[in-house]
Amino acid sequence: MDSTALKNNIIARIKNASDDLLLDIARLIKADDDAKIIFSEEEAATIQASIKSYEEGNYLTDKVAEQDIQKWLKD
């Protein structure tokens, strides 16, 4: 397939793409460097839950994580 045919094929697929796919394509090619990242409701909820968990102190420091890993490796 020559480059012109390939470009036409890609253009045709983009014209028929869903909104979600278009967002993925734009992210992939960085078509809009000023574009904001748009998260799905599920992604946004997961991010908010993670932020809340962190703010409540539910995390390990690097030092504690390393100690846990070393303990697990010895067992």
C-alpha positions in Angstrom: 0.0 0.0 0.0 1.5 3.3 -1.0 1.5 6.3 1.4 -1.5 8.0 -0.3 -3.6 5.0 0.0 -2.5 4.5 3.6 -3.4 8.2 4.4 -6.8 7.8 2.8 -7.5 4.6 4.7 -6.5 6.3 8.0 -8.7 9.3 7.2 -11.7 7.1 6.4 -11.3 5.3 9.7 -11.0 8.5 11.6 -14.2 9.9 10.0 -16.1 6.8 11.3 -14.4 6.6 14.7 -16.3 6.9 18.0 -15.6 9.9 20.3 -13.7 7.7 22.7 -11.5 6.5 19.9 -10.9 10.0 18.6 -9.7 11.1 22.1 -7.4 8.1 22.2 -6.0 9.0 18.7 -5.6 12.6 19.7 -3.6 11.6 22.8 -1.5 9.2 20.8 -0.5 11.7 18.2 -0.6 14.7 20.6 -2.7 16.6 18.1 -3.7 19.2 20.7 -0.9 19.9 23.1 -3.2 22.2 25.1 -5.9 19.6 25.4 -7.1 18.6 28.8 -7.1 14.9 29.7 -10.7 13.7 29.9 -11.4 10.9 32.2 -14.3 8.5 32.2 -16.6 8.6 35.2 -15.1 5.4 36.5 -11.5 6.7 36.1 -12.4 10.0 37.8 -14.0 8.1 40.7 -11.0 5.9 41.1 -8.7 8.9 41.1 -10.8 10.7 43.7 -10.9 7.6 45.9 -7.1 7.3 45.7 -6.7 11.0 46.6 -9.0 10.5 49.6 -7.1 7.4 50.7 -3.8 9.2 50.4 -5.1 12.2 52.4 -6.3 9.8 55.1 -2.7 8.5 55.4 -3.3 5.2 53.7 0.1 4.9 52.0 3.5 3.4 52.6 6.7 5.5 52.6 9.5 4.2 50.4 11.4 3.2 53.5 8.5 1.1 54.9 7.8 -0.5 51.5 11.4 -1.5 51.1 11.4 -3.0 54.6 8.3 -5.0 53.8 9.8 -6.2 50.6 13.0 -7.4 52.3 10.9 -9.1 55.0 8.8 -10.9 52.3 12.0 -12.0 50.4 13.4 -13.5 53.6 10.2 -15.6 54.3 
